[in-house]
Amino acid sequence: MRPVLTSDDLRKGDAWTIANEPISSIALMERAATACTGRILEYFASHQDGKPPVVVFAGMGNNGGDGLVIARQLKAAGIAVRVVRVKQRATASADNEANWSAASEAGVPCAEIEALAETPLVLPGEVVIDALFGTGLRGPLTGLATDVVRAINASGQPVIAIDVPSGLMTEDNADRDPSAIIRAVITLTFQVPKLAFLLADSAQYVGEWEVLPIGLDEGFITGIAAPYHVTEGADIASLLPAREHFAHKGSFGHAMLITGSTGKMGAAILSARAATRSGVGLVTVHVPGGGLPILQSAVPEAMGSADPDPDRITSLPVLSGMTAVGIGPGLGTAEDSQQVVKKVLQFAVCPIVVDADGLNAIAANPTWGAFLPTGTILTPHPKEFDRLAGKPSTSSYDRLLRCRELAQRWRCHIVLKGAWTAICDPNGKVFFNPAGNPGMAKGGSGDALTGLLAGLLAQGLDPLRACLVGAYVHGLAGDLAAERQGMDGMTVSDLIESLPAAWQQLRDL
């Protein structure tokens, strides 16, 4: 799994590498810039006319030094490039100054500004390289730096940011002036992702981003006790449950889903269909009495359990023999349906997944959090989470911190759904899921995830393992569906139909 490090951790990683590789700081800068230049030239070859004019905006620190090396290397590659160094402080770092001289000697036109002039900073047709500020930024931009960032954004020209878009903090940006942050189309970041890249509030600034390895000491990086990680396909493949040759349906567990109400039987169908494609041995679905014929005709692989009420769930089904329970999709918010949620939390002796109206029932009855068995999985989208937590979040970062805290307090696993779904465990760790796409932003996607998670828990996966595997395969199936159907036209049923291919792709890794 790839760690997501703080700016302080990265500075320590730089220092450790310089001391222990050993390598000089200016040589490490050259190596990092070379990685960027290679990627920039590839981007030009595939998306531009091959050799567009470039303007590099360099700050006075080491991020600016990276930009100066990139300018020199682009010049050597035949690109018409110029540098504007923004003198927001009196002196440059030593490596920055050395590369200023090297770029000038290589014939790169280099200008330094202390105030905005009347002439445009960015010329028509130029691609902007943003190397003003990196991960060392300590606070909001002010003065000349703010003016330059606003002028770059107003130019309408594409911006490639080096390491992070200037003005963007690597974690919390709630109090930042949006006009004083570079809006990049591409961000080339060094060694590891930055937390801000994974949060919804920051996406407008980062654009597409790519991690470029620059040779920081891997032993040091992996030795950092980082709370945040990004999962990768190989990680998930290693977590898949085995399927022994002489196994039978009883070997793979029995999942119970408690779902549906009049007008919302689709949620029951989608969760059941996803559960039957999870690898679980048996699936039983408890639905309102009037919905049983719908269920059994739509999902013949699942067994049905009929509630006495024809329209909603009012009673707890028999849970003996079940190895996992999922509750919530399409349940409705009637008082007797909410009481069934409470009974599941109090009396189920197997792992539990709670989604949708199950979460709303807990939010409406906050003391029920005390009933959650250790290891319960909650799967809220952001608004459902805010209801659980008791008040709206002020930012994506605030919501993430509160999600970590709630998972620890309730000793549960919370799957905070969205782009880069965040899985928060009871120990304070967070795992971001990279799979998935905006085509999945449709009603029913969460119902399918509930079915998948219940099926994985039923097979004996521990809650964290089930969350990691379930979120990834759900997203991967969505990606495969988008490849075939397109993000606009794909449906949740297309996602569910893609689950077998997603499982096989992971098995083949």
C-alpha positions in Angstrom: 0.0 0.0 0.0 1.2 3.5 -0.8 1.6 5.8 2.2 0.2 9.3 2.1 2.7 11.5 3.9 2.6 14.9 5.5 4.9 17.7 4.3 7.0 17.2 7.4 7.4 13.5 6.7 8.5 14.3 3.2 11.1 16.8 4.3 12.5 14.2 6.7 12.5 11.7 3.8 14.5 14.2 1.6 17.0 14.7 4.5 17.4 11.0 5.1 18.0 10.2 1.5 20.6 13.0 1.1 22.4 11.8 4.2 22.2 8.0 3.6 22.2 7.4 -0.2 24.3 9.6 -0.1 23.3 12.3 -2.6 23.7 16.1 -2.6 20.5 18.2 -2.3 21.2 19.8 -5.7 21.6 16.3 -7.3 18.3 15.2 -5.7 16.7 18.3 -7.2 18.1 17.4 -10.6 16.7 13.9 -10.3 13.3 15.1 -9.3 13.2 17.7 -12.1 14.3 15.2 -14.7 11.4 12.9 -13.8 9.1 15.9 -14.3 10.7 16.9 -17.6 10.3 13.5 -19.1 6.6 13.4 -18.2 6.0 16.9 -19.5 7.6 16.0 -22.9 5.4 12.9 -23.1 2.4 15.1 -22.4 3.4 17.5 -25.1 3.8 14.7 -27.6 0.4 13.3 -26.9 -1.7 16.3 -26.1 -0.1 19.4 -27.6 1.6 20.2 -30.9 4.8 18.6 -29.7 6.7 21.7 -28.8 4.5 24.4 -27.4 6.1 27.5 -25.8 6.5 27.3 -22.0 6.7 29.8 -19.2 8.1 28.5 -15.9 7.0 30.5 -12.8 9.7 29.8 -10.1 9.5 30.7 -6.5 12.6 31.5 -4.4 12.7 28.1 -2.6 13.5 24.5 -3.7 10.2 24.1 -5.6 11.4 27.1 -7.7 14.7 25.3 -8.1 12.9 22.3 -9.5 11.3 24.6 -12.0 14.6 26.1 -13.0 16.1 22.7 -13.8 13.0 21.8 -15.8 13.4 25.0 -17.8 17.0 24.2 -18.6 16.1 20.6 -19.6 13.1 21.8 -21.8 15.5 24.2 -23.5 17.9 21.3 -24.3 14.9 19.4 -25.7 14.2 22.1 -28.2 11.3 23.8 -26.3 10.9 27.6 -26.4 10.9 28.2 -22.7 11.3 31.3 -20.4 11.5 31.7 -16.7 9.8 34.2 -14.4 11.1 34.1 -10.9 8.8 35.7 -8.4 10.8 37.5 -5.7 8.4 37.1 -2.8 11.3 37.1 -0.4 14.7 38.8 -0.4 17.0 35.7 -1.0 16.7 32.4 -2.9 17.7 29.0 -1.5 21.2 28.0 -2.4 20.1 25.3 -4.8 17.6 27.7 -6.4 20.3 30.2 -6.9 22.7 27.7 -8.4 20.1 26.6 -10.9 19.1 30.2 -11.7 22.7 30.6 -12.9 22.7 27.3 -14.7 19.5 28.1 -16.6 20.8 31.5 -17.6 24.1 30.1 -18.8 22.1 27.5 -20.8 20.4 30.3 -22.7 17.0 30.2 -21.0 15.5 33.8 -20.8 15.2 34.4 -17.1 13.4 37.4 -15.6 12.8 38.3 -12.0 9.7 40.3 -10.8 9.0 42.1 -7.6 5.6 43.5 -8.7 3.1 42.9 -11.5 3.7 44.8 -14.7 1.1 46.0 -17.1 2.2 43.5 -19.7 0.6 40.0 -19.5 2.5 37.5 -17.3 1.4 34.6 -19.6 1.4 34.9 -23.4 -1.2 33.4 -25.6 -0.4 29.7 -26.4 2.1 29.3 -23.6 1.9 26.3 -21.3 2.5 27.3 -17.7 4.8 25.3 -15.3 3.9 26.2 -11.7 7.0 25.9 -9.5 6.2 28.7 -7.1 5.7 26.8 -3.9 5.9 23.2 -2.9 5.0 21.2 0.2 7.0 23.6 2.4 4.2 26.2 2.2 3.2 27.2 5.8 0.2 29.5 5.3 -2.0 31.3 2.8 -0.3 33.2 -0.1 -0.1 36.9 0.3 1.1 40.0 -1.7 2.9 39.4 -4.9 2.5 35.6 -4.8 -1.3 36.0 -4.6 -1.3 38.5 -7.5 0.8 36.1 -9.7 -1.4 33.1 -9.0 -4.5 35.1 -9.8 -2.9 36.3 -13.1 -1.9 32.8 -14.0 -5.4 31.5 -13.4 -7.0 34.4 -15.3 -4.8 33.7 -18.3 -6.8 30.6 -19.3 -3.6 28.8 -20.3 -3.0 25.1 -19.2 -1.0 24.8 -16.0 1.3 21.9 -15.0 2.0 22.1 -11.3 5.2 20.7 -9.8 4.6 18.6 -6.6 1.5 20.6 -5.5 -0.4 23.5 -7.0 1.0 26.6 -5.4 -1.2 27.9 -2.6 -2.6 24.5 -1.8 -1.8 23.0 1.6 -1.1 19.3 1.6 -3.9 18.6 4.1 -6.4 21.2 5.3 -7.5 24.0 2.9 -10.7 25.0 4.6 -9.5 28.6 5.3 -7.7 29.2 2.0 -8.8 31.9 -0.5 -9.8 29.9 -3.6 -8.6 32.7 -5.9 -5.0 32.4 -4.4 -4.5 28.7 -5.4 -3.2 27.6 -8.8 -5.8 25.6 -10.8 -3.7 23.0 -12.6 -4.7 20.7 -15.3 -1.9 18.3 -14.3 0.0 17.9 -11.1 3.2 16.0 -11.1 3.9 15.1 -7.5 7.0 13.5 -5.9 7.2 10.0 -4.4 3.8 9.7 -2.7 0.3 11.1 -3.1 -0.7 14.1 -0.9 -3.8 14.0 1.2 -5.3 17.1 -0.4 -5.3 15.2 -3.7 -7.8 12.7 -2.3 -10.3 15.2 -0.9 -13.3 16.5 -2.9 -12.6 20.2 -1.9 -9.2 20.1 -3.6 -10.0 18.4 -6.9 -10.6 21.6 -8.7 -7.0 22.8 -8.1 -5.1 19.5 -8.7 -6.5 18.3 -12.0 -5.2 15.0 -13.1 -2.3 14.0 -10.9 0.6 11.5 -11.2 3.1 10.3 -8.7 6.7 10.4 -9.9 9.2 8.3 -8.0 12.4 10.3 -7.3 14.4 7.8 -5.4 13.7 8.8 -1.8 14.8 6.1 0.6 12.0 3.4 0.5 13.0 1.9 3.9 12.6 5.3 5.5 9.3 6.0 3.7 7.7 2.6 4.6 9.0 3.0 8.2 6.9 6.1 8.8 3.8 5.3 10.9 1.5 7.1 8.4 -2.2 6.9 9.3 -3.2 7.3 5.6 -2.6 4.9 2.7 -3.8 4.3 -0.8 -4.6 0.7 -1.8 -3.4 -0.8 -5.0 -4.6 -3.8 -7.0 -1.8 -6.1 -5.9 -2.7 -5.3 -2.3 -6.3 -6.3 -2.8 -5.4 -9.4 -4.8 -3.4 -10.7 -1.8 -6.5 -10.4 0.4 -8.9 -12.5 -1.8 -10.4 -15.5 0.0 -9.2 -18.9 -1.2 -11.6 -21.3 -2.9 -10.6 -24.8 -2.1 -11.2 -27.6 -4.6 -13.4 -29.7 -2.3 -15.4 -26.7 -0.9 -19.2 -26.6 -1.1 -21.8 -23.8 -0.7 -21.6 -24.2 3.1 -17.9 -23.4 3.0 -18.6 -19.9 1.8 -21.1 -18.7 4.4 -24.7 -17.5 4.5 -25.5 -13.8 4.2 -28.8 -12.3 5.3 -30.0 -9.0 3.8 -32.8 -7.1 5.4 -34.0 -4.6 2.8 -36.8 -3.0 0.9 -40.1 -1.3 1.2 -43.0 -0.5 -1.1 -41.5 1.6 -3.9 -37.9 0.7 -3.0 -37.7 -3.0 -3.8 -35.1 -2.0 -6.4 -32.6 -1.5 -3.5 -33.3 -5.0 -2.3 -32.8 -6.5 -5.7 -29.6 -4.7 -6.4 -28.1 -5.5 -3.0 -29.1 -9.2 -3.4 -27.7 -9.4 -6.9 -24.4 -8.0 -5.8 -24.3 -10.4 -2.8 -24.8 -13.4 -5.1 -21.8 -12.2 -7.1 -19.6 -11.8 -4.0 -18.5 -15.5 -3.8 -20.8 -16.2 -0.8 -22.3 -19.6 -0.6 -25.9 -18.7 0.3 -28.0 -15.5 0.3 -31.3 -15.0 2.1 -33.2 -11.7 1.7 -35.8 -10.6 4.2 -38.3 -8.2 2.4 -41.8 -6.9 2.9 -44.4 -9.7 2.3 -45.6 -7.9 -0.9 -42.1 -7.8 -2.3 -41.3 -11.5 -2.1 -42.5 -12.3 -5.5 -40.5 -9.5 -7.0 -37.4 -10.7 -5.2 -37.7 -14.3 -6.2 -38.4 -13.5 -9.9 -35.6 -11.0 -10.1 -32.9 -12.9 -8.1 -33.6 -16.6 -8.3 -30.2 -17.3 -6.8 -31.3 -15.8 -3.5 -33.7 -17.3 -0.9 -36.6 -15.2 0.3 -37.9 -14.4 3.8 -41.2 -12.6 3.9 -42.0 -10.0 6.6 -45.6 -10.1 8.0 -46.2 -6.6 6.7 -46.7 -6.4 3.0 -45.2 -2.9 2.6 -42.2 -2.6 5.0 -39.9 -4.4 7.4 -41.5 -4.7 10.8 -39.9 -7.9 12.3 -36.5 -9.4 12.9 -36.0 -12.5 10.7 -34.4 -15.7 12.1 -30.7 -15.0 12.1 -29.4 -18.4 13.4 -27.1 -19.9 10.9 -26.3 -16.6 9.2 -22.6 -15.7 9.0 -23.2 -12.0 8.2 -26.1 -9.5 8.1 -26.6 -6.5 5.9 -29.4 -4.0 6.7 -30.6 -0.7 5.4 -31.1 -0.4 1.6 -34.6 0.7 0.8 -35.7 0.1 4.4 -37.6 3.4 4.9 -37.7 5.4 8.1 -40.9 4.0 9.7 -40.6 3.6 13.5 -41.1 -0.2 13.4 -38.5 -0.6 10.6 -36.0 1.4 12.7 -36.7 -0.9 15.7 -35.6 -3.8 13.5 -32.3 -2.0 13.0 -31.9 -1.7 16.8 -32.6 -5.4 17.2 -30.1 -6.4 14.6 -27.4 -4.4 16.5 -28.4 -5.9 19.8 -29.0 -9.5 19.0 -27.0 -10.5 15.8 -24.1 -12.7 16.7 -22.4 -12.4 13.3 -20.8 -9.4 11.5 -23.1 -6.6 10.4 -23.1 -4.1 7.5 -25.4 -1.0 8.0 -26.3 1.3 5.0 -28.8 3.8 3.9 -31.9 3.9 6.1 -30.1 1.7 8.6 -27.7 4.6 9.1 -30.5 7.1 9.2 -32.1 5.0 12.0 -28.8 5.3 14.0 -28.6 9.0 13.3 -32.1 9.5 14.5 -31.3 7.6 17.7 -27.7 8.5 18.6 -27.6 6.3 21.7 -27.8 3.3 19.4 -24.1 3.8 18.6 -23.4 2.1 21.9 -25.1 -1.0 20.6 -22.7 -1.4 17.6 -20.9 -4.7 17.9 -17.1 -4.3 17.5 -16.2 -4.5 13.9 -19.5 -3.4 12.5 -19.2 -1.8 9.0 -21.1 1.5 8.3 -21.2 2.7 4.7 -22.4 6.3 4.7 -22.2 8.8 1.8 -21.1 12.3 3.1 -24.5 13.6 4.0 -25.4 10.3 5.8 -22.1 10.6 7.7 -22.8 14.2 8.7 -26.2 13.0 10.1 -24.4 10.2 12.0 -21.8 12.6 13.4 -24.4 15.1 14.5 -23.5 18.2 12.5 -22.5 19.2 9.0 -18.8 19.1 8.2 -17.0 22.3 7.3 -14.8 20.7 4.7 -13.8 17.3 3.3 -10.8 17.3 5.6 -12.9 18.1 8.6 -15.3 15.2 7.7 -12.3 12.8 7.3 -11.0 13.7 10.8 -14.4 13.3 12.3 -14.8 10.0 10.5 -11.6 8.7 11.9 -12.7 9.8 15.4 -16.1 8.2 15.1 -14.7 4.9 13.9 -12.4 4.8 16.9 -15.1 5.8 19.4 -17.6 3.3 18.1 -15.0 0.6 17.4 -16.4 0.1 13.9 -15.3 0.4 10.3 -16.7 3.3 8.3 -16.6 3.2 4.5 -17.0 6.9 3.7 -18.2 6.7 0.1 -17.3 8.9 -2.9 -14.4 9.4 -5.2 -11.4 8.0 -3.3 -13.7 6.2 -0.8 -12.1 6.4 2.6 -12.1 3.3 4.8 -11.6 4.3 8.5 -10.8 1.6 10.9 -11.0 1.4 14.7 -7.3 2.0 15.1 -7.3 5.4 13.4 -6.0 4.2 10.0 -7.5 5.3 6.8 -7.3 3.5 3.5 -8.3 5.3 0.3 -9.7 3.2 -2.6 -8.5 4.3 -6.1 -11.0 2.3 -8.1 -14.2 3.7 -9.5 -15.4 6.6 -11.6 -18.2 9.3 -11.8 -20.4 6.9 -13.8 -21.1 5.2 -10.5 -22.7 8.3 -9.0 -26.2 6.9 -9.4 -28.8 5.6 -7.1 -28.2 2.0 -6.2 -24.4 1.9 -6.2 -24.4 1.9 -2.4 -27.0 -0.9 -2.3 -24.7 -3.0 -4.5 -21.7 -2.3 -2.2 -23.8 -3.4 0.9 -24.5 -6.7 -0.8 -20.9 -7.2 -1.7 -19.7 -6.4 1.8 -22.3 -8.7 3.5 -21.2 -11.5 1.1 -17.5 -11.0 1.9 -18.1 -10.9 5.7 -20.2 -14.1 5.4 -17.3 -15.8 3.9 -15.2 -15.1 7.0 -13.2 -12.1 6.0 -12.5 -9.8 8.9 -14.2 -6.4 8.6 -11.1 -4.4 7.4 -10.3 -7.0 4.8 -13.9 -7.1 3.6 -14.0 -3.3 3.4 -10.7 -3.1 1.4 -11.7 -5.9 -1.0 -15.3 -4.9 -1.3 -14.7 -1.2 -2.0 -12.0 -2.1 -4.6 -13.9 -4.7 -6.5 -17.0 -2.5 -6.5 -15.0 0.3 -8.0 -13.2 -1.9 -10.5 -16.5 -3.4 -11.7 -17.7 0.2 -12.2 -14.6 1.0 -14.2 -15.2 -2.1 -16.4 -18.8 -1.1 -16.9 -17.8 2.4 -17.9 -15.3 1.1 -20.4 -18.1 -0.9 -22.1 -21.2 1.4 -21.6 -19.7 4.8 -21.0 -20.0 6.7 -17.7 -23.2 8.5 -18.8 -25.2 5.5 -19.8 -24.0 2.8 -17.4 -26.3 1.6 -14.7 -25.8 -0.1 -11.4 -27.0 -3.3 -13.0 -24.1 -2.9 -15.5 -21.7 -2.6 -12.5 -23.1 -5.8 -11.0 -22.9 -7.6 -14.3 -19.2 -6.6 -14.4 -18.4 -8.1 -11.0 -17.3 -11.5 -12.4 -14.8 -9.8 -14.7 -13.5 -7.7 -11.8 -13.0 -10.7 -9.6 -11.1 -12.5 -12.4 -8.9 -9.5 -13.2 -7.9 -9.4 -9.5 -7.3 -13.2 -9.5 -5.0 -12.8 -12.5 -2.7 -10.3 -10.8 
